[in-house]
Every structure is written in C-alpha cells, then in structure tokens.
Amino acid sequence: MDRDPSDDRELPDGNPSPGGDGNLGPGRHGTRQGGSLMSWLQLAARRHTPFGGTSGRGSSHSSQHSHQSDIIHIQRPLHRADEIAPSTSRDVPMIEVTDDQDDASTDEGMSATDPMEQTGSGERMDSVCTGDDWVLRHHSRTSLGKPLHRLTEKQKKKLFFIEALRTRYKVDYDKIQPIPYIKDRLYCVDKVYVEGGFEFMPTEHVTRGSSSWERLESYKSVFSDQRIQSVRRIFEGEPGYGKTTFTLQLAYDWCHRVEGSPMQDVEVLIILRMRQLSGIRSIYRAIEVYLLGSDPLVREADIAAIIRESKSAVVILDGYDEYPDQHSRRETDVQRILKLDLFANTPVILTTRYLPDYLAPITKRVRLTGFDEIARDEYIRKAVVGEDKVALSIIKARLKENPVLEDLCQVPLIFVMFAHIAYENQDFQNFKSVTEFFRYMIRCFHEHLKNKSKELNTVRYSIDENDHAALDKLAFLAISQENQWITWSREEICKQLGQDFYKTYLALGIFVEEEVSSYNSSREVKVRFYHKLFCEWYAAHHIVHILSQPGQSVSLKELFRHMKPEDVQYVYRFACGLNQDVGNSIVPYLQRSRGGLDRFTILCLLEKSGDVKGILGSVHHMCSQTVIIKEGDNRMLQRSTIQLLDIAAGHGILVSSLHLDQCFSNFDVTNTCIVLKSGHRLTNPKTVEVLRVSGRIRETVGDSKGIEVTREVLLGLFQTCGSLKEIRFEGREFLLPHSVPTEMIPPTLKTRKIIVSYEDTRGMIHQLNWDDGHWQTTTSEPALRISQEVLDQQWALEELARLTTDGIPVSCLHLDQCFSKFEVTNACIVLTSGLRVTNLKTVKVLHVGGFTGRGTIPSRIEVTREELLGLLQTCETLEEIRFEGREFLLPHSVPAEVIPPTLKTRNIMVSYEDRRGMIHQLNWDDGQWQTTTNEPALRIPQEALDQHWALEELARLSTDGVPVSCLHLDRCFSKFDSANASIALKSDLHVPNLKTVKILHVEGDSMNIEFVKVPREELLRLLQTCEALEEIRFEGHGYLLPLSVPAELTAPTLKTRNIKGKHMSIYALSPVTTLYTSRADSTNIKDKEHQGFI
C-alpha cells in the first residue's frame, strides 16, 4: 500500500501518526500513552481512505462490492469529538460499527430512516444525518445510527479492532505473486483465485483411518453444508495445494461482504499464520502482536471480550504443520482450541498438511485435492490469457505434450508457474522428466533476472546460477531432520550464504521474506523457500554431491533415515535425474527397502534414464500383471501408479487388469476420467483390458447411501476405456442402474460385447445383456456368510429371508465365529449377538466356523444330541454340515435308536475338523464318529497357551496309538531332556509323547543370533525315543549340531532304521562315516541345503 506523506502529520494530541505503514496495520508508530482511539478514527477519516478499504490496483475489485463494504466518505477533515463543528453539509463520513446495545430508539436530531441519497461528489450514501453530528452507522445490519462522540469506549475499541483486521488482511490478499521472479506483477486474490477440488469425510466422528470422501460443491459451502456442520473443521492439503490462498480468499470475502460467501455474515474474522506463533502461548497475545501492530490500542482482554461477545466470529489457524510449538510440553492456547477447551462455541478452521496428534471427536475433515482440467482452464483464462482462445489451446497443448508433468501440475502452485512460463516463453520445450522441467524453470528464473539487470539504473546480480553448494547443504540439513523446518531468520541465512547470494535468490523469487513480530513485540524477518519443491531440488543436489565423491562410504540407509519417499518423493527423483551414477545407487536401495521394483521406484528409473523409453520394459512388466490401486495406498503411491498408467497409455501398452480396491469414487462424465476417493484422477485408462472395481460393505442396514453408478457413468467408462474387455463391480457399496435402455447404447459398444458384471455378497453374479440392456443372474445358488458384526448380520438375515421366500437354494451358509446354539423349541440358530437365524429350509451346506487362532480358547460351545438332530431336521435341503474350530464340543456319539429314519435315508454328511487337521465324520449306521484322516499333523508354536492345547492333543494321539505324520516345533525348541526322554521347549514346557511321531521338524529363527547346541548324546537319545521316527529336520542357522557321530556310539537299531537326517543351511550327515561333512564351499554353507543318512 502506498503511503500518503500527509500521514506524518501529528494528531491533535501531538502524537505521531499511527498506522503509517499499511503492511503493519494501525498503531505501529503510535504510542499507547499519548494516543486515543478517537484521534485514530479522525486521522483515518482525514487520510481519505477506508480503514479496510482499497487503494491503487485493489480498487478495481472492491468497487463492485462498494454497496457492501464499509466506506468512510470524506469531504473535509474530522475534528476531535469534543470540537465537532456544526454542519449544514450533507457530505458525511459513513463508518460501520455493530451496535452492542441494540437500542431501538433514534437520537434526537437524527433520522434513522433517511432515504439513500447521492452526494455532490457522486459518492453513494446509505443514509444521511441532519444536525451537528457526524454519524457512525452500521448500514448493512441495522438502521440504528449513533453520533460519534456518543459511542461507548467498548464500541470504539470494537470499531478499531475490526478495521485494523481489514487493513491487515488487505495487505496480504492484495499481493498474490503467481511467478516468484516477477515481483512487479501482483494480483488481488479475487482476480486469480480458482477453486480446486474440495472433499469431506462424511463420518459422525473424526477418524484417521481409511474412509470414503465426498465432494464438496464449493468453498462457499464450508459453513452452509449441513454434512460438515461443526465448530471444528480441518482443511488438509499437500504443499502448494492452495490452503493459504483459500484463507486469503475468505479474508477478501469478509472485507467486502461478498454475497454468497461463508464470510458474508461473519462479524469478526481472525486469521493467524501458525509458523509465526513460536513461543506465544496466548491466542489473544498472538492476535495483538501479528494483526494489530506492535502498539495496538486494543489489549488482550479487549480482544477476548470482542470475540466472546460478537454475534458471529470465525478463527482460522493456517499451517498447523508449520507450527513450531505443536509438540511443546507446555500447553498452548492452540492445543486448548484443538481440544475444545477454548473457543468451544466459536467456529475454528485449521489448515494443515497432516492431522494433529489430538483432535476433538466432533472435528470434521475437509481436504483440497488440487487442480483438475476444468480448474486449470479457468485459471488460464482468468489470470493468464483472458479470452484469447488460441493462447489457451497452446498452453493446454504444451501440457499434453509433457505427460510426465501431469502429476506435478495437479499442484495448483506448480501449475500456475507452468502456465505463465509456457505462455511467456516461446522456446518452451518438451520434457522427458520432472528433473528436466525443474532445471528449465530455474534457468527461466535466472534468465529473467539477468535481462532485468541489463536495464538502466537497476541492481546488478553476478551470482553464477550453477554455484549453490552452500544452499544445497542448507536445504539438505533442513529436510533431512526428523522434524523438518525450512524457515530461517534473515540474519542466520545471510551468515551461511552471504549477502550477495541471499539478495540474488531473493530477487529470483526462490526465497520469500516475511516480517513477523516476536513475543516481545520486536520485528524480525523470516525467510523460507517459495515452495517446498525448491528445497527438495537443492537438497537433491547435496545428495548427489555426497554420493558422487570418489571412495565415499556413506550408508544410504543413514543418509535417507528421516526422508520418507511419501514425504519428499522429489528428493529421490531429482537426485536420480541429476546424476545417473547416483541413480544407479538409489534405485537398488529403493528396491531393497520397498520390497522390489514398485511403482515409485520405476518413476525414479524414469528420472535416471531421462527418457520414457528407458523404463518401457519395466512398465510392460508391471502392466502384464494385475495393477492394484488400494484405498490404503498413500497419495504418493497412487500418483505414481496413475503416472505409469498414463505412460502405458501413451505408448500403447495394454494393461491386462486394473483393480481399484475400495478406492473408486465416481466417473467424471464431463472430463471423461475415473475419480478416486483420494481425489486423484485416472485420465487415460484407454489401454486397460479388465477393470475390477471392488467396494466394501455399507455400514448400515438398508442404507441407500452408496456409490451410484448411473447409466451415463457406465457408458462413459466403456467409451473411455477403449481396450476394455471386461468390467466387474464387487461389493454392496455400488448402486448400479436397473437397466440400460438399448437406445442409449452406441452401436460400437454392442459390437464390442464387453462383459459387464457385478457380484453381491450373496455370491450371486449379475451380467449385463447387451441385447435388451437388462441384468441376468448367472449363478442360481448363492452363498451367504454371516459374520460377527451385528449390522452385517442383520443385512445377511434379510438376504436369507428373501432367498427363502423366493425358494432360491443357498449353496452354503457360513456362520463365521458367531454360532451360539441351536434352539430346539423355536427351530432356529441363535447367534452370539442374540439374533436368530430362522430361514434354514433352503440351505444345502451349513459351515459353522469357530475359533482357529492362537491364544486363549473362547468359552466352549456344547452341541448336544438333541440340538444336532433338531438342526438337521430343520434344514430340509441340507446335504452337509461342518463344524470347524477348537471351541465346539460335539456329542461322543448319536445312538442309532434316537436317529429319525428320515435322517438316515437322507445320509447328510456331518463332520468336524479339529486343529490337529483330523476330520471326524458321523457314521449314520452306528452313530459313532469316524476319523477320515489317519495321520494328523501337529504344530507347536511359540505361544505357551497354544502349546498347552497342542501337548494335550499329542498326549491323546499317543495314548490312542494314532501316528502323527509330522510334529512341527515352530521356533520353540530348547533342548532334548535325556533324563525324562522329552523335548524341552523355550517356555519350559516338555513334550514327552514322541513315540508315534514319524517326522520331527525342528524350525529355528533364521534371524536369531543365539545358537542352540545339540550334543551327540541328546541327538542319539532323541532318535531312540521317537520309536516311529522316519525323518528329522533341523531348519535354520540357529542350531549347532555335533561335528560327527562316531560309529561306535550309534546303536545298531538306529542303523537299521535308516532315519533320514536333514539339516538345512549348515551340514549334512554322511551315510558312510556318520561324520557331518559340508558339500559346499565353506563360504557358501548357509546358502545350501544338504541331506544325508545315518
């Protein structure tokens, strides 16, 4: 804001003019002792500008809202309140103030209902006062007018406070700088603001896990949309996604009372930048210091009262991720606000990259999803080319010619730079990697500065654009910390980089200065990068410098310890693109740490090769398998996958199968792209052959809410995916059309005969018939599962009732850990939830699943003879019933005399499977159980509770003389106790019943560095104890077996039994000399498997 020289005039009380610098707000140069609020009001009137009004370039946009803004119309200076001269002029100043007393009467000599008139100067007046007083008026809310000198001190302070906020906000929203190196081209936010995508999480309480997101129509719906009504809202977005610009648009709307804006009816708006609040615990102190200037006329107590008593107030805390005290042990007001201990009834908006550690349960989550194609076009028209359609098409074409930038240009801040550079540089080229584009962009910055330096009377800059080693190190140290902090004081950064270097990069626009107040009211200049990507660019240069040094021995794991690809993906990509040799080190490191050649690693390969052709082989391999995008994938991984699919489409590589696992949101018919729940868009799926879209079970029974797939969406999908052969929708989340009228189906789709199907949770598959546009059921006997969740049980019971009513056979009814008992009286199954399963007539197979895991066994469930027989008779079409789980206690037998003849003739298969792997089947002739598997296998794990059960089973098998085909000791073997002829486990339990074991598999921990010694005597005694043993295996390098077993120590019976001895990864037994010999070179012992015989 330009400063008027007349501002240096002294006030009537002799004090210097407050508020001389618009950047710092009112009161910066004033003194608290001598100044007065009335003098400040008079001075504001004398300056011929509104407190929150506009000047210069800003006037163009404020004029259109002049009837809503608060304007002081000045024709002559104001005098002090006690010196107001009689006036006959009708040219009066109009100042807005809220009337706290709600006085319905009018003061003597003042008309409260004067019609709107036009002044001689042509200024619009909302009301006119006759008499000797200047009028202070709230012209948009109440018709009550008051003389200036009759305002209470409280009202005067409120007036000052609101107008000071407007002055502060105007400075911020009037200096939007799309291209950092062109500092003389500033915009008002309203001239360039374009809405990106907004989505909200429609949950009753805030959640951090995966959940569905729904689109918000506009930022103007923030307060009006009932679905996100709350006094706590969090706006999430990655760097450059427009969080701060969004808050500036809200500030503009508030200052100008923009119709339809959520700020239109807000009386007090507080916006604080969180990065400025270091060491300030009081929110009121922060408002005083940062919004009112260093010497405000309103103190902390006044601010608290104004916010508390205002008719409507909104607080915006911008950039929580940059808040220095977010992990402070001393509680701050910001933490109290998040916990709802402060401003409990005041709406608060928090913008951030990530969620705070604590959130009030009522918090609603909204996120910014960046620019789609519509938003990009709108920005280009609004801020770059105007109505020049040719220029618009050129910029769009340049983006399409650079598919590697598609992901980067979803970030509004990056796209803005791309659009302006593409428009203004005729030599704009095609880029094969993001590194190449960023290098070009930095060169543009320097070229512009050099050209500007050639002009007369301009500052000369002589810094070499390739000489930035000190900056590289500074950026690396900032971004490689556990808590990244990329803001410095100007003194600190100048000391590290030098004055000339700092001034050059400030002029380039890569550095941005920000003047802030500290807690003790002193002023300090903070410096940060224009965007975090610049920090990642220079940090990558330092990584290249470290890794390219001759003989360097730096551990990549240590180097990247605090740099997760999810947070700083471009550090990795830039480093690979800047130096191919460094890329050759980073890519294998990523493969090892990420478990193979994943999608992000392929993008790093793209940067390393510098050409898409260099990764086409990897893309071919990826596309030959099923490509999965999961809801649980982080945004970086989803974006990487989408970018690779774009590359595949651009080179005609067919994608055999694309699985959208619980991440599909909708299909944007206008832009012909698939929209994911994360907000990302699949714009080019034309080479996908099979598209599988799976959803999840809806949360409430009978809930009509789901993802609707309309006819238009379905047809749009078919036409966009030009290579599509099949599409499957799985899950109750999707609401597909009842039919697709044949007249809507294009002839080309009919000839392609795409298989379109959806599978419901009954197991029934419905396929679209292209001849008549109706769904056909391809499975006649659905399967049904009833889980432990009550809501899901209710839905399943409804489905079962519908199938029974329609006479549809149920191929299998699976009761998954929810069976309680069979109620003979009511002929129904009672579930653990108390719900009853009554419709069992059409069930063919009943699978009763129980607890099969480790640990404490749930309470036993006894199934009596009466219950079993009643259940069999109730299920009229039953062919098989299976009980599986450790908690079921079935009757020892079913006497033949109690079995109805009808059941015997039906010959229903009744079986149960225990955890030994043995299956027992009921013999209808004698009512006894028969074991269908003769030699069960048994595993003894590490958990003591599970070991107890396994030992009981082993004892029972040994007593019954049942051979155990394999006893697997899973990382629990300690030693063989020769005295007791038993194996001692690490839990101190013993395994004594080994006579019937045929194979003993002793597995060790492959990562264990503590070795278990097995002496000769123990080994031989173990072999003799296991009388039926045919083979013993030691697996893992945690065992130290004897180097040899002398022949004279080996019992003759052991020699004749010819037991196979197998020791994996170390040594093998020699069948001739009974010596352990290595059949591999000693250096490769652990990589081989050897076998031998005693």
C-alpha positions, 0 to 999 in steps of 0.5 A, a space after each residue: 500500500 502506498 503511503 500518503 506523506 500527509 500521514 506524518 502529520 501529528 494528531 491533535 494530541 501531538 502524537 505521531 501518526 499511527 498506522 503509517 505503514 499499511 503492511 503493519 496495520 494501525 498503531 505501529 508508530 503510535 504510542 499507547 500513552 499519548 494516543 486515543 482511539 478517537 484521534 485514530 478514527 479522525 486521522 483515518 477519516 482525514 487520510 481519505 481512505 477506508 480503514 479496510 478499504 482499497 487503494 491503487 490496483 485493489 480498487 478495481 475489485 472492491 468497487 463492485 462490492 462498494 454497496 457492501 463494504 464499509 466506506 468512510 466518505 470524506 469531504 473535509 477533515 474530522 475534528 476531535 469529538 469534543 470540537 465537532 463543528 456544526 454542519 449544514 453539509 450533507 457530505 458525511 463520513 459513513 463508518 460501520 460499527 455493530 451496535 452492542 446495545 441494540 437500542 431501538 430508539 433514534 437520537 434526537 436530531 437524527 433520522 434513522 430512516 433517511 432515504 439513500 441519497 447521492 452526494 455532490 461528489 457522486 459518492 453513494 450514501 446509505 443514509 444521511 444525518 441532519 444536525 451537528 453530528 457526524 454519524 457512525 452507522 452500521 448500514 448493512 445490519 441495522 438502521 440504528 445510527 449513533 453520533 460519534 462522540 456518543 459511542 461507548 469506549 467498548 464500541 470504539 475499541 470494537 470499531 478499531 479492532 475490526 478495521 485494523 483486521 481489514 487493513 491487515 488482511 488487505 495487505 496480504 490478499 492484495 499481493 498474490 505473486 503467481 511467478 516468484 521472479 516477477 515481483 512487479 506483477 501482483 494480483 488481488 486474490 479475487 482476480 486469480 483465485 480458482 477453486 480446486 477440488 474440495 472433499 469431506 469425510 462424511 463420518 459422525 466422528 473424526 477418524 484417521 483411518 481409511 474412509 470414503 470422501 465426498 465432494 464438496 460443491 464449493 468453498 462457499 459451502 464450508 459453513 452452509 453444508 449441513 454434512 460438515 456442520 461443526 465448530 471444528 473443521 480441518 482443511 488438509 492439503 499437500 504443499 502448494 495445494 492452495 490452503 493459504 490462498 483459500 484463507 486469503 480468499 475468505 479474508 477478501 470475502 469478509 472485507 467486502 461482504 461478498 454475497 454468497 460467501 461463508 464470510 458474508 455474515 461473519 462479524 469478526 474474522 481472525 486469521 493467524 499464520 501458525 509458523 509465526 506463533 513460536 513461543 506465544 502461548 496466548 491466542 489473544 497475545 498472538 492476535 495483538 502482536 501479528 494483526 494489530 501492530 506492535 502498539 495496538 490500542 486494543 489489549 488482550 482482554 479487549 480482544 477476548 471480550 470482542 470475540 466472546 461477545 460478537 454475534 458471529 466470529 470465525 478463527 482460522 489457524 493456517 499451517 498447523 504443520 508449520 507450527 513450531 510449538 505443536 509438540 511443546 510440553 507446555 500447553 498452548 492456547 492452540 492445543 486448548 482450541 484443538 481440544 475444545 477447551 477454548 473457543 468451544 462455541 466459536 467456529 475454528 478452521 485449521 489448515 494443515 498438511 497432516 492431522 494433529 496428534 489430538 483432535 476433538 471427536 466432533 472435528 470434521 475433515 475437509 481436504 483440497 485435492 488440487 487442480 483438475 482440467 476444468 480448474 486449470 482452464 479457468 485459471 488460464 483464462 482468468 489470470 493468464 490469457 483472458 479470452 484469447 482462445 488460441 493462447 489457451 489451446 497452446 498452453 493446454 497443448 504444451 501440457 499434453 505434450 509433457 505427460 510426465 508433468 501431469 502429476 506435478 501440475 495437479 499442484 495448483 502452485 506448480 501449475 500456475 508457474 507452468 502456465 505463465 512460463 509456457 505462455 511467456 516463453 516461446 522456446 518452451 520445450 518438451 520434457 522427458 522428466 520432472 528433473 528436466 522441467 525443474 532445471 528449465 524453470 530455474 534457468 527461466 528464473 535466472 534468465 529473467 533476472 539477468 535481462 532485468 539487470 541489463 536495464 538502466 539504473 537497476 541492481 546488478 546480480 553476478 551470482 553464477 546460477 550453477 554455484 549453490 553448494 552452500 544452499 544445497 547443504 542448507 536445504 539438505 540439513 533442513 529436510 533431512 531432520 526428523 522434524 523438518 523446518 525450512 524457515 530461517 531468520 534473515 540474519 542466520 541465512 545471510 551468515 551461511 550464504 552471504 549477502 550477495 547470494 541471499 539478495 540474488 535468490 531473493 530477487 529470483 523469487 526462490 526465497 520469500 521474506 516475511 516480517 513477523 513480530 516476536 513475543 516481545 513485540 520486536 520485528 524480525 524477518 523470516 525467510 523460507 523457500 517459495 515452495 517446498 519443491 525448491 528445497 527438495 531440488 537443492 537438497 537433491 543436489 547435496 545428495 548427489 554431491 555426497 554420493 558422487 565423491 570418489 571412495 565415499 562410504 556413506 550408508 544410504 540407509 543413514 543418509 535417507 533415515 528421516 526422508 520418507 519417499 511419501 514425504 519428499 518423493 522429489 528428493 529421490 527423483 531429482 537426485 536420480 535425474 541429476 546424476 545417473 551414477 547416483 541413480 544407479 545407487 538409489 534405485 537398488 536401495 529403493 528396491 531393497 527397502 520397498 520390497 522390489 521394483 514398485 511403482 515409485 521406484 520405476 518413476 525414479 528409473 524414469 528420472 535416471 534414464 531421462 527418457 520414457 523409453 528407458 523404463 518401457 520394459 519395466 512398465 510392460 512388466 508391471 502392466 502384464 500383471 494385475 495393477 492394484 490401486 488400494 484405498 490404503 495406498 498413500 497419495 504418493 503411491 497412487 500418483 505414481 501408479 496413475 503416472 505409469 498408467 498414463 505412460 502405458 497409455 501413451 505408448 500403447 501398452 495394454 494393461 491386462 487388469 486394473 483393480 481399484 480396491 475400495 478406492 473408486 469414487 465416481 466417473 467424471 462424465 464431463 472430463 471423461 476420467 475415473 475419480 478416486 476417493 483420494 481425489 486423484 484422477 485416472 485420465 487415460 485408462 484407454 489401454 486397460 483390458 479388465 477393470 475390477 472395481 471392488 467396494 466394501 460393505 455399507 455400514 448400515 442396514 438398508 442404507 441407500 447411501 452408496 456409490 451410484 453408478 448411473 447409466 451415463 457413468 457406465 457408458 462413459 467408462 466403456 467409451 473411455 476405456 477403449 481396450 476394455 474387455 471386461 468390467 466387474 463391480 464387487 461389493 454392496 457399496 455400488 448402486 448400479 442402474 436397473 437397466 440400460 435402455 438399448 437406445 442409449 447404447 452406441 452401436 460400437 459398444 454392442 459390437 464390442 460385447 464387453 462383459 459387464 458384471 457385478 457380484 453381491 455378497 450373496 455370491 450371486 453374479 449379475 451380467 449385463 445383456 447387451 441385447 435388451 440392456 437388462 441384468 441376468 443372474 448367472 449363478 442360481 445358488 448363492 452363498 451367504 456368510 454371516 459374520 460377527 458384526 451385528 449390522 452385517 448380520 442383520 443385512 445377511 438375515 434379510 438376504 436369507 429371508 428373501 432367498 427363502 421366500 423366493 425358494 432360491 437354494 443357498 449353496 452354503 451358509 457360513 456362520 463365521 465365529 458367531 454360532 451360539 446354539 441351536 434352539 430346539 423349541 423355536 427351530 432356529 440358530 441363535 447367534 452370539 449377538 442374540 439374533 436368530 437365524 430362522 430361514 434354514 429350509 433352503 440351505 444345502 451346506 451349513 459351515 459353522 466356523 469357530 475359533 482357529 487362532 492362537 491364544 486363549 480358547 473362547 468359552 466352549 460351545 456344547 452341541 448336544 444330541 438333541 440340538 444336532 438332530 433338531 438342526 438337521 431336521 430343520 434344514 430340509 435341503 441340507 446335504 452337509 454340515 461342518 463344524 470347524 474350530 477348537 471351541 465346539 464340543 460335539 456329542 461322543 456319539 448319536 445312538 442309532 435308536 434316537 436317529 429319525 429314519 428320515 435322517 438316515 435315508 437322507 445320509 447328510 454328511 456331518 463332520 468336524 475338523 479339529 486343529 490337529 487337521 483330523 476330520 471326524 465324520 458321523 457314521 449314520 449306521 452306528 452313530 459313532 464318529 469316524 476319523 477320515 484322516 489317519 495321520 494328523 499333523 501337529 504344530 507347536 508354536 511359540 505361544 505357551 497357551 497354544 502349546 498347552 492345547 497342542 501337548 494335550 492333543 499329542 498326549 491323546 494321539 499317543 495314548 490312542 496309538 494314532 501316528 502323527 505324520 509330522 510334529 512341527 516345533 515352530 521356533 520353540 525348541 530348547 533342548 532334548 531332556 535325556 533324563 525324562 526322554 522329552 523335548 524341552 521347549 523355550 517356555 519350559 514346557 516338555 513334550 514327552 509323547 514322541 513315540 508315534 511321531 514319524 517326522 520331527 521338524 525342528 524350525 529355528 529363527 533364521 534371524 536369531 543370533 543365539 545358537 542352540 547346541 545339540 550334543 551327540 548324546 541328546 541327538 542319539 537319545 532323541 532318535 531312540 525315543 521317537 520309536 516311529 521316527 522316519 525323518 528329522 529336520 533341523 531348519 535354520 542357522 540357529 542350531 549347532 549340531 555335533 561335528 560327527 557321530 562316531 560309529 561306535 556310539 550309534 546303536 545298531 537299531 538306529 542303523 537299521 532304521 535308516 532315519 533320514 537326517 536333514 539339516 538345512 543351511 549348515 551340514 549334512 550327515 554322511 551315510 558312510 562315516 556318520 561324520 557331518 561333512 559340508 558339500 559346499 564351499 565353506 563360504 557358501 554353507 548357509 546358502 545350501 541345503 544338504 541331506 544325508 543318512 545315518 
